Amino acid sequence: ERYLTEVGREQADLTGQRLKAILHKHLEEKQDENGNVIKPNVSMTKSTMTRASETGDIIHSHLPHLDIKSCDLLREGAPCPPEPPTKKGDWDVGPEDFFVEGARIEAAFRKYFHRADPTQTEESVDILVCHGNVIRYFVCRALQLDPAAWLRMSVLNGSISMVVIRPSGRVSIRQVGEAGHFPPHLLTFN
């Protein structure tokens, strides 16, 4: 198992601060016309891999009122063979890895990326704390692009990607791998 470094902990702390700031509207309790409290519809789910779990816990310290769950489907892996392919020796992943990990990552996509239930009246926000390969695959799938293009983009450690799914099913990307909340020495990737 790999654990967060001091840099990783700093990144997670700043990401938690940034999420709290950009989601402030979604985190406030509101009242309906009868004065009943409407709780925010914000959830947080983290990968069960150690670094993502540690990252999720640090982010959660800035959003302590949220329930936090863990999900094995969000673990890092090889989603599908990239196009163009990597050079031999750059990445030791066999077809069996893509078969097993790709199915799991696709199951995660289907679990977390969908239209809201028609009875839902308030906006919802799902915070997923996971990994670069998984995030890049999700972005390709959400945009209905060839998922094999996932390796053509990069996401920095601790960065924020935002996917918006409207009630109509239209999808837009607000940001991918955004890390403007980091000073230059914290801009890292694996």
C-alpha positions in Angstrom: 0.0 0.0 0.0 1.1 3.5 -0.8 0.3 6.3 1.7 -0.1 10.1 1.2 3.1 12.1 1.4 3.2 15.4 3.1 2.7 17.0 -0.3 -0.4 14.8 -0.8 -1.8 15.9 2.5 -1.3 19.6 1.6 -3.0 19.0 -1.7 -5.9 17.3 -0.1 -6.3 20.1 2.5 -6.3 22.8 -0.2 -8.8 20.7 -2.3 -11.1 20.4 0.7 -10.9 24.2 1.2 -11.6 24.8 -2.5 -14.6 22.4 -2.6 -16.1 24.1 0.4 -15.7 27.5 -1.3 -17.1 26.5 -4.7 -19.9 24.4 -3.4 -21.1 26.9 -0.7 -24.5 27.3 -2.4 -25.1 23.6 -2.4 -24.0 23.1 1.2 -26.4 25.6 2.8 -29.6 24.4 4.4 -32.7 26.0 2.9 -36.3 26.3 3.9 -39.4 25.4 1.9 -42.5 27.6 1.8 -43.7 26.1 5.1 -40.4 26.7 6.9 -39.3 23.1 6.8 -35.5 22.7 6.6 -34.3 21.2 3.3 -31.0 19.5 3.8 -28.3 19.9 1.1 -28.3 17.1 -1.4 -24.5 16.6 -1.4 -22.8 13.2 -1.1 -19.2 12.2 -0.9 -17.8 8.8 -1.9 -14.1 7.8 -1.8 -12.1 5.0 -3.3 -11.0 2.3 -0.9 -7.4 2.6 -1.9 -5.3 4.0 0.9 -4.2 7.3 -0.7 -7.7 8.1 -1.9 -9.2 7.1 1.4 -6.7 9.4 3.2 -7.4 12.2 0.7 -11.1 11.8 1.2 -10.8 12.0 5.0 -8.8 15.2 4.7 -11.3 16.7 2.3 -14.1 15.6 4.5 -12.6 17.5 7.4 -13.7 20.7 5.5 -17.1 19.3 4.9 -17.8 17.4 8.1 -21.6 17.5 7.9 -21.5 15.3 4.8 -21.9 11.5 5.1 -18.8 9.8 3.6 -18.9 6.4 1.9 -16.3 4.1 0.4 -16.6 2.3 -2.8 -14.4 -0.5 -4.3 -15.6 0.3 -7.8 -13.7 3.6 -7.7 -10.3 2.0 -7.2 -7.5 2.9 -9.6 -7.0 0.6 -12.6 -6.7 0.1 -16.3 -10.0 1.1 -17.8 -9.4 0.1 -21.4 -6.5 -0.1 -23.9 -5.5 3.5 -24.7 -5.4 4.8 -28.2 -2.8 5.5 -29.3 -1.3 2.6 -27.4 1.6 3.1 -25.0 5.1 2.0 -25.9 6.1 -1.5 -24.9 7.6 -1.3 -21.4 6.0 2.0 -20.5 3.1 0.3 -18.7 2.9 -3.4 -17.9 -0.8 -4.0 -18.3 -2.1 -7.1 -20.0 -5.5 -7.8 -21.7 -6.7 -9.6 -18.5 -6.1 -6.4 -16.5 -8.3 -4.3 -18.9 -10.9 -7.0 -18.9 -11.3 -7.1 -15.1 -10.5 -3.5 -14.1 -12.3 -2.1 -17.1 -15.5 -3.8 -16.2 -15.2 -2.5 -12.6 -14.5 1.0 -13.7 -17.4 0.9 -16.2 -19.7 -0.3 -13.4 -18.6 2.7 -11.4 -19.4 5.0 -14.3 -22.9 3.6 -14.6 -23.4 3.8 -10.8 -22.4 7.5 -10.5 -23.1 9.1 -13.9 -26.8 9.3 -14.7 -29.7 11.6 -14.8 -31.4 12.3 -11.5 -34.5 10.5 -10.5 -37.5 12.3 -12.1 -38.9 12.9 -8.6 -35.8 14.8 -7.5 -36.6 18.6 -7.3 -33.3 20.0 -5.9 -29.9 20.0 -7.5 -27.6 17.3 -6.2 -23.8 17.1 -6.0 -21.8 13.9 -5.8 -18.2 14.3 -4.8 -16.1 11.3 -5.9 -12.5 11.0 -4.5 -10.7 8.6 -6.8 -7.8 8.3 -9.3 -6.5 9.8 -12.5 -7.2 6.8 -14.8 -10.7 6.5 -13.4 -11.4 10.2 -13.7 -10.1 10.5 -17.3 -12.2 7.4 -18.3 -15.3 9.0 -16.7 -14.8 12.2 -18.6 -14.5 10.4 -21.9 -17.6 8.3 -21.2 -19.6 11.3 -19.9 -18.9 13.2 -23.1 -19.7 10.1 -25.2 -16.2 10.1 -26.6 -14.2 7.0 -27.4 -13.1 5.9 -23.9 -9.8 4.7 -25.5 -8.8 8.4 -25.5 -8.6 8.5 -21.7 -4.8 8.6 -21.7 -4.7 11.7 -24.0 -5.4 14.0 -21.0 -3.7 14.5 -17.7 -5.1 15.3 -14.3 -3.0 16.6 -11.4 -3.0 15.0 -8.0 -5.6 16.6 -5.8 -7.2 18.4 -8.8 -10.9 18.9 -9.3 -13.0 17.8 -12.3 -16.6 18.8 -12.6 -19.2 17.0 -14.7 -22.7 18.5 -15.0 -25.6 16.2 -15.9 -28.8 18.2 -16.6 -32.3 16.7 -16.2 -32.5 16.5 -20.0 -29.4 14.2 -20.0 -27.2 16.8 -21.6 -23.7 16.6 -20.2 -21.1 19.3 -19.9 -17.6 19.5 -18.4 -16.9 22.5 -16.2 -13.3 21.6 -15.5 -10.9 18.7 -15.8 -7.9 18.4 -13.5 -8.3 22.0 -12.3 -5.6 22.8 -9.8 -5.6 26.6 -9.6 -6.0 26.3 -5.9 -2.4 24.9 -5.6 0.9 26.9 -5.5 3.3 25.7 -8.2 5.3 23.4 -5.9 2.1 21.3 -5.3 1.4 20.7 -9.0 2.2 17.0 -9.3 1.0 13.9 -11.1 1.9 10.2 -11.2 
